[in-house]
Every structure is written in structure tokens, then in C-alpha cells.
Amino acid sequence: MNLLASQTCVEVHQEIGWTEKRIVETTFDIKLFEDQLVVKDDVFPLTSIFDISYRKKPEQGAMGFLYLHTNRGVRTYYIKEDAYFLVNTYQKLKSERPELR
């Protein structure tokens, strides 16, 4: 499999200790291959994806959202960087391959 694009996403959760509350951020990558999209342990065949979009404010360090529209519903992921390359690579694949339209 040939990796075409990837996007770093952020998971945010709170941990509560005896005397403090911490906000913990962990990162993972969404990886776009020629035939599938891999998100952590989930694998989405490209034929099951309708669209990929994102929304992010232009301010430095602002949190944004990546939307994965699939036949199993819309999945939302937090992002800190623009997902322009991932979205454009997917759109290019979709325009070149009729089975993805």
C-alpha cells in the first residue's frame, strides 16, 4: 500500500487526580492510501467514504474539526493543522476513479 496523505488529529480528555484536574492531549494520524483510509484501529474502504471536509479558524493554535462522511455516519476529529492536503488528495482520487463518485 502506498501512503498518499496523512493528517495529525488530537484526542482531548480530562484526568482527575487527588488534588488536580489535568487536560491530556494525545495525537494520532489519519492515513489515506489508494484503497482505504486508516484511523487508529478503524479501516474505511474508500468506496464507503462520501466526502472529507474540515473547518478551522485561522488563529494560531486554534482547534478545528475534520469531518469524515461515511456510509456509517459522520465521524468528527479534532485537528490543530489545516487538513488541506488530505482533503485535496482525496478529492483528486475521487475525481480520477469513477467507482468513488
N, C-alpha and C positions, 0 to 999 in steps of 0.2 A: 504494500500500500504506500502510496505517495502522499505525504503531508502537503496540502495546498495552502492552508492558513490556520492560524490559531489565535485565540483571544483569551487573555487572562481575566478571570472572574474572581469575585470576592464573596466569601461567606462571612456573615457577621453574627456572632452570638454572645450572650452575656454569661459570665461565670460569677457566681456569688460565693464568696468565702466567708470566714468568720467575721471579718471586720471590713470587708471591702467588696465592691462590685466592679468587675473588670469587663470591658468590651474587647472581645478577641476577634481578630480578623485572620482568616486563612484564605489562601488563594488556590485556584485550580485552573487548568486550561481546557477550553473547548477546542477540539481539533477537527478540522474539516479535511476529509480525504475524498478521493474521487467517487467513492460509492457510499460513504456514510459520514455521520457526524458523531463524535465521541465526546460525552460529557461525563466525567468521572467514571462511574460504572455503567452508565446508560449508553446504548448504541442506537442511533436513529438512522435507518437507511434513508438515503436522500429522496427516495420515492415517497416517504412518509412525511416529508417536510414541505409545507406550503410556502413559507416565507421566513426570512430572518430580518429583524429590524432592531433599531436601538434609539434611545433618547438619552442625551446627556447635555447638561448645561456646560457652557464654555469655560466656567471658572476653574482655575487650577485646583485640583484635589476634590472636585465635586463628584459625588456618586451618581452614576447613571444606571440605566436599565437596558438589558439585551433581551429581546423577545424572540422566542423560538416557537413559531406557529406550526404545529404538527397535527396529524390525524388523531392524536391522543390529547389534544388541547394545547393551550398556550403555556409555555414554560418561561418563567422570568428569572433572570440572573442579574446580580449587581456587577457593575463594571466601574473602573476608575479611569480607563483609557478609551478613546474612541474605537468603535468596532468597525470603522470604515473599510478596512482591508478585508476582514472576514465577510462582511455583507456584500461587498463588490465581487469578491471571488465566488461567492455562492450565486449571485445574480448572473455572473458570466457563465458559470457551469450550467445554470438553468436555461439560459438562452441558447447554449450550444447543444443541449441534449433534449430532444423532444419528449422523452419519457418523464422528464421532471416538470413539465409545464402543466 
